[in-house]
Amino acid sequence: MVEGKAGTERTGMKKKLVLAGVAILAMVVSGCVASGQGYDKLSGELKAAEEKIKRLENELATAQQEASMPQSRPDVSSALEQLQRSHLALQEQVLQLQKQLAGIQSTSLTRTFKFEYKKTKELTWTVQIPLGTFIYYRELPRPTIFNYHAMARDPADDTVINSLVQQVRETVAREGLSKLDEISLILAFAQAITYAEDIITTGKDEYPRFPVETLFEGAGDCEDTSILAAAIFTRLGYDVALLLFEQFDHMGLGINYPLEYGNSWIYEGKRYWYLDASGKRPAGWAPDEYAQTSAYVLPVK
């Protein structure tokens, strides 16, 4: 994939938005946090036990060598027996911790998101997140900024993202929404994710989240919500791209669909209209400072 930088173009608004993008704080199920913390605690205990086993094995090797000597002291044999008992006890502890971790990883946790629809109706979407899937993504290395778009198409999160896709389709069918309405609906959902800066939530200047992580934590910044929205759009068949505004250290989302109003960037003959996944703006419109500058267009393929 070759990254490209595209200039902005503006057109006048020709129609009113059908959906409102007013976000409401995502609701957190207490079990999510408790289970995540429990996993971290057990993981720490398991790591400490495994390190202690390694030290004991070194001590055992030394004690066994001394005990095998013809003139070994009685206290050496006694120490060897004590080390062997400690080693067996630690092995049992490790086995129990591994079983507990496996039990936690098999748990599915519920996340519920509420957001406003048409300024009059509140929608509720719920997603089940296997803790094992969240842990899998949390432990993956973070890609470079020009590879963030790949985070939206990882097949390991298909079950989680497809459950949201199904709720999009059900809402569209129930409300009789058009394609333009559907785009604004998904945008409103992404905007419902609580905005939180990486330095506050992780202590790092930059920490991109995979979609499952953003859903699990119920929070993220501009690249996190853009990646999450991209994951939903692509599974619905839309052509989308992440838009990197390097000058402003900002990432938004672009959609190759004829919105016919707002701000757009052209890349390889395709026009990508702006979607403000981390703000409150309606589909098509970018903040003024972004609208007047170029952007790297990173198609999600």
C-alpha positions in Angstrom: 0.0 0.0 0.0 1.4 3.4 -1.0 0.4 6.3 1.2 -0.8 9.4 -0.5 -1.4 13.0 0.6 -4.5 14.7 -0.8 -5.7 18.2 -0.8 -9.1 19.4 0.5 -12.2 20.4 -1.4 -15.3 22.0 -0.1 -18.9 22.0 -1.4 -22.0 23.6 -0.1 -24.6 21.7 2.0 -27.5 20.5 -0.1 -29.6 18.6 2.4 -30.1 18.4 6.2 -28.8 15.5 8.2 -31.4 12.9 9.1 -29.5 11.6 12.1 -28.0 13.5 15.1 -24.5 12.7 16.2 -25.0 13.6 19.8 -23.0 11.2 21.9 -23.9 9.8 25.3 -21.4 8.3 27.6 -21.0 4.5 27.1 -22.3 2.5 30.0 -19.9 0.2 31.7 -20.7 -3.2 33.1 -18.9 -3.6 36.4 -17.8 -7.2 35.6 -15.7 -5.9 32.7 -13.4 -3.9 34.9 -13.4 -6.5 37.7 -12.5 -9.4 35.4 -9.8 -7.4 33.6 -8.2 -6.5 36.9 -8.5 -10.0 38.1 -6.7 -11.3 35.1 -3.9 -8.8 35.6 -3.5 -9.8 39.2 -3.4 -13.5 38.4 -1.0 -12.9 35.6 1.3 -11.1 38.0 1.1 -13.9 40.5 1.8 -16.5 37.8 4.8 -14.6 36.5 6.2 -14.3 40.0 5.7 -18.0 40.7 7.3 -19.0 37.4 10.4 -16.9 38.2 10.6 -18.4 41.7 10.5 -21.9 40.2 13.4 -21.0 37.9 15.4 -19.8 40.9 14.5 -22.9 42.9 15.6 -25.2 40.0 19.0 -23.6 40.0 19.2 -24.1 43.8 18.0 -27.7 43.4 20.7 -28.4 40.8 23.4 -27.1 43.2 22.0 -29.0 46.2 21.7 -32.2 44.2 25.4 -31.9 43.1 26.4 -31.3 46.7 24.3 -34.2 48.0 25.9 -36.6 45.5 29.4 -36.0 46.9 30.8 -38.9 49.0 31.3 -36.7 52.1 28.2 -34.6 51.9 26.8 -33.2 55.2 23.4 -34.4 56.5 22.1 -30.9 56.4 22.7 -30.8 52.7 20.3 -33.7 52.1 17.7 -32.1 54.4 18.0 -28.8 52.4 17.6 -30.8 49.2 14.4 -32.4 50.4 13.0 -29.0 51.5 13.8 -27.5 48.1 12.1 -30.4 46.4 8.9 -29.9 48.5 9.0 -26.2 47.7 9.4 -26.9 44.0 6.4 -29.3 44.0 4.3 -26.8 45.9 5.1 -24.0 43.4 4.4 -26.3 40.4 0.9 -26.9 41.9 0.4 -23.2 42.5 1.3 -22.5 38.8 -1.1 -25.1 37.6 -3.9 -23.6 39.7 -3.2 -20.1 38.5 -3.2 -21.3 34.9 -6.6 -22.8 35.4 -8.0 -19.6 36.9 -6.6 -17.6 34.1 -8.1 -19.9 31.5 -11.5 -19.5 33.3 -11.3 -15.8 33.2 -10.3 -15.7 29.5 -13.3 -17.8 28.6 -15.7 -15.2 30.1 -17.7 -13.1 27.8 -18.3 -9.6 29.1 -21.2 -7.3 28.1 -20.7 -3.7 27.0 -23.8 -1.5 26.5 -23.7 1.8 24.6 -26.4 4.4 24.5 -26.5 7.2 22.0 -29.1 9.7 20.7 -30.8 9.1 17.4 -32.7 11.9 15.5 -32.5 14.0 18.7 -35.6 12.3 19.9 -34.8 8.6 20.3 -32.2 6.9 22.3 -30.6 3.8 20.9 -29.0 1.0 22.9 -26.5 -1.3 21.3 -24.9 -4.2 23.2 -21.8 -6.2 22.4 -20.4 -9.3 24.0 -16.6 -9.2 24.3 -14.7 -12.4 25.2 -12.1 -11.4 27.6 -9.6 -13.7 25.9 -10.1 -11.7 22.7 -9.5 -8.4 24.5 -6.3 -9.8 26.1 -5.1 -11.1 22.7 -5.3 -7.6 21.3 -4.0 -5.8 24.4 -0.8 -7.9 24.2 -0.2 -7.3 20.5 2.6 -4.8 19.5 1.4 -1.4 18.3 1.8 -0.7 14.6 3.4 2.5 13.2 1.0 5.4 12.4 1.0 4.7 8.7 -0.3 1.1 9.4 -3.2 2.0 11.7 -5.6 1.2 8.9 -4.7 -2.5 9.1 -6.1 -2.5 12.7 -9.6 -2.1 11.3 -9.5 -5.4 9.4 -8.0 -8.0 11.7 -10.2 -11.1 11.4 -9.7 -12.1 15.1 -12.4 -9.5 16.0 -14.9 -10.7 13.5 -17.4 -12.0 16.1 -17.4 -8.8 18.1 -17.6 -6.4 15.2 -20.1 -8.5 13.3 -22.4 -8.3 16.3 -22.4 -4.5 15.9 -22.9 -4.8 12.1 -26.0 -6.9 12.8 -27.4 -4.2 15.1 -26.7 -1.6 12.4 -28.7 -3.7 9.9 -31.6 -4.2 12.3 -31.8 -0.5 13.1 -31.7 0.4 9.4 -34.4 -2.1 8.6 -36.6 -1.1 11.6 -36.4 2.6 10.9 -36.4 2.4 7.1 -33.1 4.3 6.8 -31.3 5.3 3.6 -27.6 4.7 3.0 -26.9 8.3 4.0 -28.8 7.8 7.2 -26.9 4.6 7.9 -23.6 6.4 7.6 -24.7 9.0 10.1 -26.0 6.3 12.4 -22.6 4.5 12.5 -20.9 7.9 13.0 -23.2 8.7 16.0 -22.3 5.4 17.6 -18.5 6.1 17.2 -19.0 9.6 18.6 -20.7 8.0 21.7 -17.3 6.6 22.8 -15.9 8.7 25.6 -13.0 10.8 24.4 -9.8 10.1 26.4 -6.2 11.1 25.6 -3.6 8.4 25.5 -1.3 10.1 28.0 -4.1 10.0 30.6 -5.3 6.4 30.0 -2.0 4.7 29.3 0.8 7.2 30.3 2.0 7.1 26.7 2.0 9.9 24.2 0.6 7.7 21.5 -1.2 4.4 21.9 -3.5 3.2 19.1 -6.3 0.8 20.2 -7.7 -2.1 18.2 -11.5 -1.9 17.9 -12.1 -4.6 20.6 -9.9 -2.6 23.0 -11.9 0.6 22.4 -15.2 -1.2 22.9 -13.9 -2.9 26.1 -12.6 0.2 27.6 -15.4 2.4 26.4 -12.9 5.2 25.7 -10.4 6.3 23.2 -9.1 9.3 21.2 -9.3 10.3 17.5 -7.5 7.3 16.0 -9.2 4.8 18.2 -12.8 5.9 17.3 -11.8 6.3 13.6 -10.4 2.7 13.5 -13.5 1.4 15.3 -15.8 3.1 12.9 -13.7 1.9 9.9 -14.0 -1.7 11.2 -17.8 -1.4 11.1 -18.0 0.4 7.7 -15.7 -2.0 5.9 -17.7 -5.0 7.1 -20.8 -3.4 5.6 -19.0 -3.0 2.3 -18.1 0.7 2.4 -14.8 2.0 1.0 -13.2 4.0 3.8 -9.8 5.4 4.6 -8.1 6.9 7.7 -7.2 10.5 7.2 -4.0 11.6 8.9 -3.6 15.3 9.5 0.1 15.3 10.5 0.2 19.0 11.1 -2.4 18.8 13.8 -1.6 15.3 15.2 -5.1 14.3 14.3 -6.7 11.3 12.6 -10.2 11.2 11.1 -12.1 8.9 8.8 -13.0 9.3 5.2 -15.8 7.5 3.3 -15.9 7.1 -0.5 -19.7 7.7 -0.8 -21.4 10.7 -2.5 -22.4 12.8 0.5 -22.4 15.8 -1.8 -21.7 18.3 1.0 -18.9 19.2 3.4 -15.2 18.4 3.1 -13.4 15.8 1.1 -10.0 14.6 0.0 -9.2 12.8 -3.3 -6.8 9.9 -3.4 -6.1 7.8 -6.5 -9.2 9.2 -8.2 -11.5 8.5 -5.2 -13.2 11.2 -3.1 -13.2 10.5 0.6 -15.7 12.6 2.6 -14.8 13.4 6.2 -16.3 11.7 9.2 -15.5 13.2 12.6 -15.5 10.0 14.7 -14.1 11.7 17.8 -16.1 14.9 17.8 -19.7 16.0 17.4 -19.8 17.2 13.7 -22.3 15.7 11.3 -21.2 13.5 8.4 -19.2 15.3 5.8 -17.9 18.2 7.8 -14.4 18.6 9.2 -13.2 21.2 11.7 -12.1 24.4 9.9 -8.4 23.9 10.6 -8.4 20.4 9.0 -10.6 21.5 6.1 -7.9 23.9 4.9 -5.0 21.5 4.9 -3.8 18.3 3.1 -4.1 14.9 4.7 -2.5 11.4 4.3 -5.2 9.1 2.9 -4.8 5.5 4.2 -7.4 3.2 2.6 -8.7 0.4 4.7 -8.3 -2.8 2.6 
